[in-house]
Every structure is written in structure tokens, then in C-alpha cells.
Amino acid sequence: MGTVLVTCAYDPDGVLKEYAAEAAEQSRRIAGRTQPFSASAPGTFRSTARQAELDAAKFLRVLGLRDAYATSATSDAGIDVLGTRVAAQVKWQKSQVGRPAIQSFLGACHPDISNRILCFFAYSGFTAPATNLADSVPMALFRFDGSPTQWSPANLVAREFVEVALKNR
């Protein structure tokens, strides 16, 4: 847990690097305690995968990535949310997301988007191998429960990302 994973090539403008040390310290203090984050009104229920994608885009906009948008549902090429500085995948499924899904998303993130912050949202959470791979990339993992709209960082990268983003809003 001592490595600051968020200070990598996925922060081309250096926004996250500037606060990474402080965010890492805050993350260490809250390690093991996941704070849910409400991205929309209490009581909202995601009834479809498409709504989950729209909510993920809204969540990223709340965190300061103002141009994040849900891509076209029919031709997203494996990327569900895109912005100048972010690319995200959203899985609305009952089983946990495994390492193959993380690898597939990484494959979809070809060179022209390699300098974006990578995020993965899942209703069901993530397997340990998926989390280990995401930590090594780094990729922020978020779990959401569907009702009310709650987002919980699922790895250290996500906790650091949220801490820094909220501080910079």
C-alpha cells in the first residue's frame, strides 16, 4: 500500500501529481474504510446498463472531469465513458468483474487515449486478480450498488483519485 500509483503517465497535465503525496497520506489514514459517494439524488435506481453508464459519466463530471460523456451504446469499442482526460468501462452484471475484463478494457485503450485516467465501474465488484492488475496499471476501480446511487472506491488508486479530485473542485 505504500506506493503512490496515481502518479503515472495517465496524468498528462500533472494535476494529480501535484497532490499525490498528500492524497496518498490521506488514503493511508482511511485505508480499509470505504466512503460511498452519492453522484445523484438519493433513492435513484439504475434500471439499465445504459443508465449506469450515464451515471458513471455524471460521477466523473462531479469529480471535475467536466467533459466526460457516455459514448454511443452501439459503437463504444469497449469504452463506455470518454473525456479529454478520462476513459472508463462500466459493467452492470451480477458476477464480479475478473481480470479478463480489465485486460479487455486495457486493449480498448489504444495509444491515442493512453494518457487518460482509466476508471472501471462495476455493480458486482472485482475479483482479487482484477484488482491486482488494476493496481499495477494503475486504474481506478469503483463499485456501485444501484439504489441509492452510491459509488465506493474499490482500490487505492480510486481512493487517491477521489481525494485529489474533491480537493481540486
Secondary structure, DSSP 8 states (H G I E B T S, - for coil): --S-TTSSTT-TTSHHHHHHHHHHHHHHHHTT----EE-S-TT----SHHHHHHHHHHHHHHTT-TT-EE--SSS-TT-SEEETTEEEEEE--SS-B-HHHHHHHHHHS-GGGTTSEEEEEESS-B-HHHHHHHHHTT-EEEEE-SSS-EEEE-SHHHHHHHHHHHHH-
